[in-house]
Amino acid sequence: MGSQAPPSSNKSVNIHVLVTGFGPFGPNTINPSYLIARALPSTVTPSSSLFTTIHIHAHPSPLRVSYADVRKLVPSLLFPASDRTHLEGKERPNFDVVLFVGLAQSREYFTLENLAHRDGYGKEKRDVDGETLEGDQFWKPKERGEGHDGFEAPTTLRTGFNCEEVLKRWKGAVGDIDVRPSSDAGNYLCDFTYFTGLAEYWRRNPEGERPVAFLHVPGGVADVDIAIGTKVTLELIRALVEDMARGESETGSTRKVKHRRDTTRAT
C-alpha cells in the first residue's frame, strides 16, 4: 500500500500508515494501545503540502503479547510475501510509515522510543504463553552454526526518523499533554516488536530507510484517556509524516527517510 510516486511540485501523493496495538497481558486485561489504534480515523489531513491525505490502516486485531506470534506476524505486515513489487531493485514495503503502539503501565506520560534492543529478554520476561527468549539466537546465527533460520543483526537499531524534530512538532501540536523521548522500550514485547520491525528494514538494506516508530502510552482505559491517546497518536503520525516529507524534499528521492547510522555493530 506504499505510495507509488515520489512527491513533486506538480503532484502530491497519499501516505499509508500502519498502526498496531497490543492485546492483554498479565494484570492488564484491557490494553489501551489497541483501543487507541482502533479509535483512529481512516484518513487525516497532513501538515505538509507535499502530501494530500494520510491513510491510517489500523491492524484489525491486537498483537498477541507473544514472542513467537510477533516474530511470525510483523515481517508479513511490513513486506509482501508474494506478488512482490520492486523499487530500484528492492522490495517495496507495504506501508510508508509503521507505528507500533504499546502500553507502559509505569508511565503517566507518552513516549516516543528512539531505539530498540536485540538482547536483554531474560527468563523473567515471560510472554502470555509462558515463553521467554532466554538463549534465543535468531538474530545471532553465527553463534549457533549453519542450517538455522534468522540473521545477524546489531545489538540496537534506531528508528529512521529524526526524533528531535519529530518531538518538536509533536509537542507543539498536543499542547499541555506530557510527551517525551525515550531510549528504553522496556526489554519486553514492545521492545521486541520494535526491534523486529526495524530489523526487517535493516536486513534488506543496512543503510536504507527505516520508517518505523514506537509510541508508549500510559495505562488509562477510560473514555477520556482513549480520547487523549487518540489525539496524541494522530499528532505523532502527522509529525512523522512531516519528518519524512522534509527528508524527501531535502534529498529529492522517493521514500527516503533520514536516520542516524547505528553505531553498534552486529555481534
Salt bridges, closest charged atoms under 4 A:
ASP69 OD2 - ARG64 NH1 2.85
GLU91 OE1 - ARG84 NE 3.53
GLU91 OE2 - ARG204 NE 3.09
ASP96 OD1 - ARG255 NH1 2.46
GLU113 OE2 - ARG107 NH1 2.84
GLU113 OE2 - HIS216 ND1 2.79
ASP119 OD1 - ARG118 NE 2.98
ASP119 OD1 - LYS140 NZ 3.62
ASP129 OD1 - ARG64 NH2 2.82
ASP136 OD1 - ARG71 NH1 3.05
GLU152 OE1 - LYS142 NZ 3.42
GLU165 OE2 - LYS168 NZ 3.61
ASP178 OD2 - ARG180 NH2 2.79
ASP191 OD2 - HIS117 ND1 2.89
GLU200 OE1 - ARG203 NE 3.28
GLU200 OE1 - ARG204 NH1 2.91
GLU207 OE1 - ARG261 NE 3.36
GLU209 OE2 - ARG255 NH2 3.70
GLU235 OE2 - ARG238 NH1 2.96
ASP243 OD1 - ARG169 NH1 3.96
GLU250 OE1 - LYS258 NZ 3.25
ASP262 OD2 - ARG210 NH1 2.56
